[in-house]
Amino acid sequence: MSMIIPEIDLHLTPKDCTRDILTDFIETAVNTGADTIRIIHGKGNSSKKLEVYKILEKNRSVFGYDDDGSNWGATVVHLEAKEK
């Protein structure tokens, strides 16, 4: 059985919008019961990836995160379970 993981692609997201868009995506994922999400930020010079990591480090819903296997252009994020 394969599981569908919510995913967002931030390739073309302007830097000044990244925090709001990613924060909203995480909040929506948590509210719908997702425990894992995937963020595509691209490889490039890793400036978007570093920005994403800074956002993840400050988000209380994020339990942990790491590269999506050998694809270092995407990050898999593990979310805290929503308290009932």
C-alpha positions in Angstrom: 0.0 0.0 0.0 1.5 3.4 -1.0 0.7 6.5 1.0 0.1 9.9 -0.5 2.4 12.5 1.1 1.3 16.2 0.8 3.9 18.0 -1.3 4.6 21.7 -2.1 7.0 23.0 -4.8 8.7 26.2 -3.8 10.9 26.5 -6.9 9.3 29.7 -8.2 8.1 31.1 -4.9 9.5 34.6 -4.3 11.8 34.8 -1.2 9.6 37.3 0.6 6.6 34.9 0.3 8.3 31.6 1.2 7.8 31.8 5.0 4.0 32.6 4.8 3.4 30.0 2.1 5.3 27.2 3.8 3.9 28.0 7.3 0.3 27.9 5.9 1.1 24.6 4.1 2.5 23.0 7.3 -0.5 24.2 9.3 -3.0 22.8 6.7 -1.1 19.5 6.7 -1.2 19.2 10.5 -4.9 20.2 10.6 -5.8 17.5 8.1 -3.9 14.8 10.0 -0.7 14.5 7.9 2.4 13.3 9.8 4.8 13.7 6.8 5.1 16.3 4.1 7.5 16.8 1.2 9.0 20.2 0.3 10.6 20.7 -3.1 13.0 23.6 -3.0 15.5 22.7 -5.8 19.2 22.0 -5.7 20.8 25.1 -7.3 22.9 27.1 -4.8 20.8 25.9 -1.9 19.7 29.3 -0.8 16.1 28.3 -0.9 16.9 25.0 0.9 18.7 27.0 3.7 15.7 29.3 3.9 13.3 26.4 4.2 15.5 24.8 6.9 15.4 28.0 8.9 11.6 28.1 8.7 11.4 24.4 9.7 13.6 24.9 12.7 11.3 27.5 14.1 8.0 25.7 13.5 6.6 24.0 16.6 4.7 21.4 14.4 8.0 20.1 12.9 9.3 17.0 14.6 12.3 16.5 12.2 13.4 16.7 8.6 16.0 15.5 6.2 16.8 15.2 2.5 14.4 13.1 0.5 16.9 10.2 0.1 19.4 10.9 -2.5 17.3 13.8 -3.9 18.8 16.8 -2.0 16.5 19.1 -4.0 13.6 18.0 -1.7 13.1 17.7 2.0 10.9 15.2 3.9 9.4 16.7 7.0 7.9 14.8 10.0 5.2 16.6 11.8 4.0 16.4 15.4 0.6 14.8 15.9 -2.1 17.3 16.4 -3.4 17.4 20.0 -7.1 16.6 20.5 
